[in-house]
Amino acid sequence: MNYTLPKEFTASKSEHWTLTIAVPHFQYMYHEKDYLELGIYTDSPEVEEVIEELQADWEIVAKQEAIRTILLLLRGRFLGDMWKNAVSSRACQSRHKWKASIDSAPSIQVKEELSFIDTVYSLAGSSGFLAWDLARGCFLARQCYYIGWLSKDEVRYIIHRFAIASQGSFASWRQFTNSFVLGRHMMSYRNDDQDPDDKIKVLHNFGYSPGYQRNFAEISKLFEQGYFSSPWDTKLPKVAMPTTLPDTFNDSEGV
């Protein structure tokens, strides 16, 4: 991973907080980055190169497509909704009752999925995989600012919305980052084309594979280096929506 370590930050505490939302996604992206730079990149990649990345990663080729994708991520429509009802059900049950459901599961696959849901709830809370969408959406918005698709006022408003959604859905930076890592793991499980009996092995080892233990270890290093030093309950001010953004940003559905 290529990071610029935390440095003295002269902006407000709330802006520092909002910029931190994208940090978990940094370990999966190329280029030198500084999370305190609104435009993220410090090695000045060519704009065309970043646009090519957006096309490859998101099938995005224009500003309006990017805005639609950002809105879907803000509302948790990519992964945040996945197994949402199951995680909510786990939140309403005692561990003993949930274990009984696991023991009586009709198949190994269902048994392992229920065990994984228990892990997700214990590590990330009832919001499940939502941080996977929120961190990626914040990162995407800042990429769009770098290539000139969003103005400074627009991107600041958008990442503020992601910050509000994050703070309202999780209880701590640790819970938020756990949700992100588990979300990435769920993406691998969902997209795996193996037979069910082989695919379910991805969920073994107390809910996540050794590869994802390494992901948790990388996140822990970021905690040690001070990336998540802003108090989780930092008060976030109201930010007016720029008139240049579509009215759909006023719709708080799912946020």
N, C-alpha and C positions, 0 to 999 in steps of 0.2 A: 504494500500500500504506500502511496506517495501522499504525504500530508505536510502542510505547513503547520507547525505546532502553534498552539494558542499564543497570542501576543497581547500586548496592552491594547485595550479596545476603548475608544473614546466616545462611541455612540451610547445611546441609552441602554439601560439594563434590559428593557423590553425588546429592543431591536436585537440585542445579543441573543436573547432567548429565541426569537423567531428564526434567526439564522441557523441555530443549532438543530432545528428540525431535520434538515437534510443530511446531517453528519452520518447517520447509519448507512446511508446509500453510497457514501464515498468509496467504501472498500470494494465496490463492484464496478467502479468506473475508471476510465483511463485519464491521463493527463495529470499534471501537477495542479493541486487545488488548495484553496484557503477558504475555510468555511465562513470567515469573517468578511470576505469579499463578496459583494452582492452578485457579481458575475461569475463567481466560483473559481474560474481558471486563472492560474498564475503563469502558465507556460505559453499563453497567447496562441492557442490553436487557430487555424484558419476557420473563418465563419462557415465556409462550405464544408469543412470537415465535420463540424458539429451538426450541421444540417443533415449530412449523410448519416451520422449516428442516430439522429432522431428518426430518420426514415427507416433505418435498419431495426431499431429497438421498438419503435412505436407505430411505424407506417404513417408518420406525420410528415407532410411536405409543405404545409402552409400554416400561417398564424391561426386561422379560424379552427383548423383541425386541432392545433395545439391547445387552444382555449377549451374546446369541447372535451379533450382528454383530461385537462387539468380539473375541470368541473366534475368529471366522473370520478377522478381520484379523490377529490375533496369530499365527495359523498360516499366514498368507500365502495364504489361499484365494480372495481376490478377484483379485489380479493377480500375487502373488508366485510362483504356480505356473506362470504363463504362459510358455511357451517355456523352462521350467526345464531340460528335458532337452537342448535345443539349446545353451543357454548352458553347461551342464556339459560337453557334447561339445566345445565350443570351448575350454574350459579344459584339455582333455586333448590338444589338438592344437597343433602349431606354427603360427605365422602363415602360413608357406609352405604347409603342407598345407591350411589353411582357405581360403587364396586359391585353391588348385587346385579346391576344392569350389565356390567362388563362380564361377570361370571355366567350370566344367562344368555349372552349374545349368541345368535344363531350360526355364526361363522367366525373363523379366525380373523377375516378382514374386518368385520364389524367390531369384534373384540378389540383389535388393535386401534381402530379408529376411535372407539370410545375411550381407550386408554390415552390416546394422544389428545383428545379433547380435554381430559382431566388435566394433562400437563399444560396445555394452552391456558386453561382457566387459572391454574395455580401460579403460572409465571407471568401471564399477561392480563389477567382479569377478564371481565365479561365482554370487552371490546375485541377480543380475539386477535385477528390478523390485521386490524385496521391500520396499524402503524406502517405496514408495508406499503399501503396506498398513500398515506399522508407524507411519509419521507420522500417517496419517489415523486409525488406531485410537487412538493416544494423544490426538489432538485430540478425537475423539468421546467418549472416556471423560471428558475434562475438561468437555466440554459437558454430559454427563450429571450431573456433580457440580454444575455451575452451576444446573441446573434441579431439583436435589434427588433425582435418581434414584439417585445413588451417594453414600455417605458419604465423609468425608475419608479414613478408613482404607481403604475399598474402592478409591477412585480412586488413592491412593498405591500400593497394592499392584499395581493393574492397570498403571499407567504404569511401575512398576518392572519388571514382566514384559516390557513393550515395550522397555525399556532393555536388559535382559539379552539379549533376542532380537536387538536391533540390534547390540550390542557383539559378540555371537557370530557375526554374519553379515557384518560389514564390518570394514575395517581402519582407517578414518579417517572423520572428519566429511565430508571431501570426497567420498569414495567413497559414503557414505550419501546425501548430497544429490544426487550425480550419479544414483544409482539412483532417487531420487524424481522428478527432472525427466524422466528417460527413461521412467519408469513413466507419468507423465502423458501423455507423447507416445504411448506404446503404447496408452493408453486412447483417444486420438483416432483412432489408426489402426484399432483394433479396432472402434470404434463408427461408423466412416465407412461410409456406405451407397453410395458412389460405385462405379462399375465398377472392377474390379481395375487396369486400365491407368491410370486417373486416381488411384485411391486410393494406388497405390504411390509416387506423387510425394511423399507425405507423408514418406517415408523418404529422400528424396534429400538432397543436400548433406551428405555424410559422416555419414549416419545420422540427422540431425535437421534440421528445417526452420529457417528464420530466426526464426520465432516462438519456437522453443525455445532458440535462442541467446540471445534476450532473457531467457528464464527462467533460463538459466545465469548471465547477467549480474546478474540480481536476486539470486540466491543469493550470488554473489561479493561484492555490496555488503554482505550480511549478515555475511559473514566479515570484511570490512573494519571493520564496526561492532562487532565483538566478540561476536556472538551465539553463535559456536561456539568460545569461548575455553576451555572446559573440556577438559582433555586427554582424548583418545579412550580411553586406557587407564585412566581413573579407576576405582579399585576400587569396585565396587558391593556393598553388604552384603546379607546374606540378610534377607528381609522375610517375616514370617509371614502366611499368607493369612487374612483375616478369616473367621470362621465364617459370616458372613452371605452370602458368595459361594457359588455352586454348586460342587460337587466337580469339575465339569468343568475348572475352572481348575488343578486338580492334574495334569491330563493334559498332558504336555509335548509331545504329538505335533506334529511340524512346527515346533517352536520350538527 
